[in-house]
Amino acid sequence: MKSIHERNGNCELTQEDVRLAQRLLDAYVKVETAGDAQVMLSSPGGVQVNNQIENLTIKTTKRTVKVQPPAEAIASCLPMRNYALYLIRRYNDFQKADAEKLGSGKYRIIYRAMQRQFGAKWDMVPRRRFDDLVSFLQTRILKTKLGRIQHSRGRRCFKTYQEFLDNCHDPYDVADHQP
């Protein structure tokens, strides 16, 4: 009986076994799902989930987890994403011109405002809400000090989406990505 027991594996853990066990624990990932989930971990695209899932919790020791945007998000449509980013940068440029506002917080305000308004990070907003996001950003630009001054003088503060697409030098076909 003793020889059979010893053939089945180590009875004592070596230092190497302890290090290996610790590495396994450090890399441990626990996935909790709700609904009819279909989850793939360590696939080439990362974590992939079907559209029916309402709640996905990923627990990992890594500080950041990259999430691919859903197909219906603005981030998955390059022209929409770039136009929204153009408007965000435009807003920040107009804020930068306002010498009365101090500190770096004046640039982060827009991101928090979009999060509050749309309930998601700006590029994860659904495409169907693209017009709402654009209107929100354009209004915010026009409410800046420089925006009010330029608008009162009849100067334009930003390009329209169509003008942005027309001036785009990217060969990416944007015909199918109209809002």
N, C-alpha and C positions, 0 to 999 in steps of 0.2 A: 504494500500500500504506500509506503514511504517513497519508493522509487517511482511509482505512478504519479504521485502528487508532485514530485520534483520535476518530472518530465513536462508537466502542464504549464510551467512558466516560473518566473522568478518569485521567490518568497520574500525577498528583501528588495527595496528600491535603492538603486545606486544614485550617486550625485547626478549622473547623466540623465537617469530616469526622472529625477525631480526637476531638472532644468527643462526637459522635454514636456513634462506635465504642466509646468508653469507657462511655457510658450503656448501650449494648447489653450490653457485658461485665458491667457491674455488675448488670444485671437478669437475667443468665443463670441459668437453672434447669436442672439436670440430674436426670433421673428414671431410676433403675435399678429394674427389676422382676425378679421371679422367678416362674416358674409361668405360668399362663394369665391374665395381667394385662390388664385393660381400664381404662386411666387416662385421665381428662379433666382437663386443666389449664385454668385461667382460665374454668371454667364457673361459673354462678351460685352453685353450692353449694361451690365450691372444688375440691379434689381428690376424685374419686370412684373407688373401687376395688371390684372384685367380691369375693365372699366366698372365692374359691378361692386368692387370693394369700396367700402365707406371709410374704413379705418385701418391703417397699417402703422405698426410701431416697430421700429428697428432699434435694437439696443446693441451698441458696439463700443469697444474701447477706443476707437478712432475718434478724433475730434470733429471731423467733417465727413459727411456722407454726400456724395454727388447724386443728384436725382435728375434723371432725364425728364424734360418737360413733357406733359401729355400732348398728344397730337392736336388737341383743341386749344392749347395755350398759345398766347402771343409769341412766346419764346420759340415755338416750333415753326414760325413763319418769319423768315429773315427780314423781309421788307417792313412788316409791321413792327417787329422788334427794333429794327434800326430807326424807324420813324419815331417811336416812343422814346428811344434813347436820345435821338436828336432833340426832341422837345424837352427832355429832362436836362440835357446839357444847356439848352437855350435858357431854361429857367435859372439854372445855376449861374450862367453868365450874367443874366439880368440881376440876380441877387448880388453877385460880385461887384457890380457897378454901384450898388447902394452902400456908400461909405458910412452911413449912419448905423447900419447893422454890423455888429462885430462878432468875431468868433467863427469857428468852423461849423457850428450848429445850424447856421442858415442854409447850408448845403444839404444836411440830412433831413431837414424838415419835409421836403417833398416826398422822400421815400416813406416816412411815417404816415404822411397824409394819404398817400396812395394805398398803403396797407390798411388804414382805417376805412377809407372809402370803398375799397373793393374786396377787402377781406383776404388779400393774397399779395405776395410780392408782385411788383409791377409786371414782370415778364411771365408770371404764371396766371395772369388774368385771362379768362377765356376769350377767344377770338371774337365771339359774338358781342363782347363788351368793348371791343376795340374803339368804336366811335365814342363811347362814354369816357374811356381813358383819355383819348385825344382831346375831347372837349374839356375834361377836367384839367389837363396840363395846359392847354391854351388859355383857359380862364385864369389859371394861376400865374402864367406869364404876364397876362394883361393886367393883373392886380399888383405886380411889382411896381416899384417907383419908376424905374426906367420904362416899363411897359406902359404905364399910364401916360407918361410924358410923350413917348413915341406915338402912341395911339391917338392922343389928342392933336398931334401935329400931322396926322394922316399917314404916318409911316407904318409899314408892316413890321410885325415883331417876329414872325415865323413863316415858313413855307407851309402850304397846304400839303396834304398827303399826296395828292396827284402831282404837284410840283416837285415834291421830294422824289417821287418815283421817276419823273421825267428827267431829273438831274442826276439820277443814280447812274454811276459808271460801271456798275456790277453787271456782268453778263447773265446773272441769275434771272430766270424767267419769272416775272412778277404778275403775269396776266391772271394766273389762277389764285392769286392771294389777295384779291380785292376784298375789302371789308363788306 
